[in-house]
Amino acid sequence: MTKQLLATTENANNQNSQYTSLNDPEIANVVAHINEEHLDELLGFLSVFTSLSTAELDRVDAQITDIYAEGITIQTRQKNSKYQPTNAQDNPLHDQIFFINFATPISQLNDLQAQYILLKQRADKKLGKKTIKLTKQVFDVQNSYRISKNMLRLELSMPSLDDAQSSDDVQLRNTKGATISTSVPTNEAGYAYLFDLEHNATTNALMTDSDEVDDHKTNDSEKENVRPTRPHCYYTLRKAWQADDGIRAWVDVFLHGDTSGGNWAAALKTDETVVTKREFPEKVEHLRDGQAVLIVDETSMPTAARLLELWSNPKPPLIICVTQDADDQSYFDTVKMRSSLDSTGNNNSSISIDNKIDCDTETHGNDHFAVLPIVTNQANSGSGLATLIDSTLGDYLADDPLQIDKVWGALEANTAKALRQLLRERLELSRTDVVVKVYWRHD
Ligand SMILES: Cc1cc2nc3c(=O)[nH]c(=O)nc-3n(C[C@H](O)[C@H](O)[C@H](O)COP(=O)(O)OP(=O)(O)OC[C@H]3O[C@@H](n4cnc5c(N)ncnc54)[C@H](O)[C@@H]3O)c2cc1C
């Protein structure tokens, strides 16, 4: 599967010539993106597909250096070394390059995603981690309504699983007799689905077609017009639970103008189906202990809400909630945190909360979470927002010197990138303790 290429970068170019270049100018951007967002996956690849030991991996960072038709090259470097030359005897893993083969060679960069996902699935499986799934799921729309000014809740359902409910992955037939696979996690925060927006555009177009007297009226170019600009969009499973008649789920969609995702969600009608084509778990394992801060905008409020409902860390988190509109801050008003005293996880008793931070009042205690609101009156993106979040946290900690051990957040790409760095410095935390995900990109 893998081959350690070289101990120095000096000879890398000669050696790498045995692999086929993809000659695509986009590779540099993809490489930068993977290095920025997916370090833990690269370390996972090294752990599973090379002979490096856990102890060796603990001492290194990794970065992808190139993408070839046959696979990717990953370079190890001593943690925090920033490529300063190091004595090879002190750290023989500094500046070594490993080659990770794809299951099937690719001929263009567009095929990378499928091969990368396969690598990730194989690595996660070996490491015993939950992984990305490429399964199709079908939900029925039960209802939709606003839960704050700009947040639309979709209530979804899945057919009853009868006696097979205890199984994690269940095959069942829908009303039309087709076999579908279903496993909806009821106990996971931040589990995300990639919704197929084109499914509903096509269904609606077909329904319009059948209503037309003149069949020829809806031609191919008219059908093209009903396609959303975005073919799919990620939304989080806000919550899922087993009801008497099957699985019920909530998905909360932030409406921010005339966009594909928002228009799709707003147009959904009761009994319509929605289809998902990919799903993956969120990275929140590090929040099990220590004092955590959760940093969210409108797109990640659903993840934080579910995290609170399932909270098992004895210390309640601090939440920094950034919204464009003050009226969306009410999102957390009805969210109840699982009591930290509920150690069994079976007792569903939840505590009522008065969680907004009121100027100088301390509201975080053993059984309360606190929300530090930031209202920006503009779309929440860019590095300026990262500075605002960092300084707001700094001011808060100056008044209330909490020791923050863990961070989870999900924001716009440029905000996330800038914030990771600021928080690591402010809180003196490692990369693994500061997880700030990208949930959307500003055009
Ligand atoms: C793992 C994951 C989970 C997610 N969960 C949720 C969720 O539960 N609920 C949710 O609402 N979103 C969620 N998102 C974010 C959502 O997928 C993006 O916001 C998506 O871009 C929305 O699509 P759109 O069609 O509305 O806008 P796009 O087609 O992406 O963009 C259209 C325009 O809107 C702007 N834009 C996009 N998103 C935002 C935003 N959030 N605020 C302001 N301007 C924006 C863009 O810059 C662009 O100008 C999640 C994303 C990920 C990766």
The ligand as a Tripos MOL2 file, in Angstrom:
@<TRIPOS>MOLECULE
LIG
   53    58     1     0     0
SMALL
NO_CHARGES

@<TRIPOS>ATOM
      1 C1        -20.7050   19.5400    7.9080 C.3       1 LIG1
      2 C2        -21.6040   20.7230    7.6440 C.ar      1 LIG1
      3 C3        -22.7870   20.8740    8.3410 C.ar      1 LIG1
      4 C4        -23.6220   21.9770    8.0910 C.ar      1 LIG1
      5 N1        -24.7860   22.0900    8.7870 N.ar      1 LIG1
      6 C5        -25.6220   23.1420    8.5420 C.ar      1 LIG1
      7 C6        -26.8750   23.2710    9.2240 C.ar      1 LIG1
      8 O1        -27.2650   22.4110   10.0220 O.2       1 LIG1
      9 N2        -27.6570   24.3380    8.9260 N.ar      1 LIG1
     10 C7        -27.2590   25.2970    8.0200 C.ar      1 LIG1
     11 O2        -28.0170   26.2430    7.8020 O.2       1 LIG1
     12 N3        -26.0880   25.2040    7.3680 N.ar      1 LIG1
     13 C8        -25.2680   24.1520    7.5970 C.ar      1 LIG1
     14 N4        -24.0820   24.0370    6.9210 N.ar      1 LIG1
     15 C9        -23.6820   25.1320    6.0430 C.3       1 LIG1
     16 C10       -24.3120   25.0680    4.6850 C.3       1 LIG1
     17 O3        -23.9750   23.8340    4.0410 O.3       1 LIG1
     18 C11       -23.7480   26.2770    3.8870 C.3       1 LIG1
     19 O4        -24.0610   27.4850    4.5320 O.3       1 LIG1
     20 C12       -24.2030   26.3290    2.4810 C.3       1 LIG1
     21 O5        -23.2820   27.1270    1.7730 O.3       1 LIG1
     22 C13       -25.5740   26.9350    2.3100 C.3       1 LIG1
     23 O6        -25.9200   26.8420    0.9370 O.3       1 LIG1
     24 P1        -26.7110   27.9690    0.1930 P.3       1 LIG1
     25 O7        -27.2590   27.3700   -1.0450 O.co2     1 LIG1
     26 O8        -27.6640   28.5890    1.1530 O.co2     1 LIG1
     27 O9        -25.6090   29.0420   -0.1610 O.3       1 LIG1
     28 P2        -24.4040   28.9190   -1.2270 P.3       1 LIG1
     29 O10       -24.8970   28.4580   -2.5470 O.co2     1 LIG1
     30 O11       -23.2870   28.1340   -0.6060 O.co2     1 LIG1
     31 O12       -23.9160   30.4120   -1.3090 O.3       1 LIG1
     32 C14       -24.7320   31.4500   -1.8670 C.3       1 LIG1
     33 C15       -24.2990   32.7660   -1.2480 C.3       1 LIG1
     34 O13       -24.6110   32.7580    0.1280 O.3       1 LIG1
     35 C16       -23.4360   32.9710    0.9040 C.3       1 LIG1
     36 N5        -23.5440   32.1130    2.0680 N.ar      1 LIG1
     37 C17       -23.4800   30.7520    2.1120 C.ar      1 LIG1
     38 N6        -23.6590   30.3320    3.3690 N.ar      1 LIG1
     39 C18       -23.8340   31.4430    4.1360 C.ar      1 LIG1
     40 C19       -24.0660   31.6720    5.5040 C.ar      1 LIG1
     41 N7        -24.1470   30.6910    6.3730 N.pl3     1 LIG1
     42 N8        -24.1920   32.9600    5.9490 N.ar      1 LIG1
     43 C20       -24.1110   33.9850    5.0790 C.ar      1 LIG1
     44 N9        -23.8980   33.8370    3.7550 N.ar      1 LIG1
     45 C21       -23.7490   32.5850    3.3040 C.ar      1 LIG1
     46 C22       -22.2780   32.6090   -0.0030 C.3       1 LIG1
     47 O14       -21.1110   33.3170    0.3260 O.3       1 LIG1
     48 C23       -22.7900   33.0090   -1.3500 C.3       1 LIG1
     49 O15       -22.5880   34.3780   -1.5520 O.3       1 LIG1
     50 C24       -23.2500   22.9490    7.1380 C.ar      1 LIG1
     51 C25       -22.0580   22.7740    6.4170 C.ar      1 LIG1
     52 C26       -21.2320   21.6840    6.6770 C.ar      1 LIG1
     53 C27       -19.9570   21.5220    5.8930 C.3       1 LIG1
@<TRIPOS>BOND
     1     1     2 1
     2     2     3 ar
     3     2    52 ar
     4     3     4 ar
     5     4     5 ar
     6     4    50 ar
     7     5     6 ar
     8     6     7 ar
     9     6    13 1
    10     7     8 2
    11     7     9 ar
    12     9    10 ar
    13    10    11 2
    14    10    12 ar
    15    12    13 ar
    16    13    14 ar
    17    14    15 1
    18    14    50 ar
    19    15    16 1
    20    16    17 1
    21    16    18 1
    22    18    19 1
    23    18    20 1
    24    20    21 1
    25    20    22 1
    26    22    23 1
    27    23    24 1
    28    24    25 2
    29    24    26 1
    30    24    27 1
    31    27    28 1
    32    28    29 2
    33    28    30 1
    34    28    31 1
    35    31    32 1
    36    32    33 1
    37    33    34 1
    38    33    48 1
    39    34    35 1
    40    35    36 1
    41    35    46 1
    42    36    37 ar
    43    36    45 ar
    44    37    38 ar
    45    38    39 ar
    46    39    40 ar
    47    39    45 ar
    48    40    41 1
    49    40    42 ar
    50    42    43 ar
    51    43    44 ar
    52    44    45 ar
    53    46    47 1
    54    46    48 1
    55    48    49 1
    56    50    51 ar
    57    51    52 ar
    58    52    53 1
@<TRIPOS>SUBSTRUCTURE
     1 LIG1         1 GROUP 0 **** ****
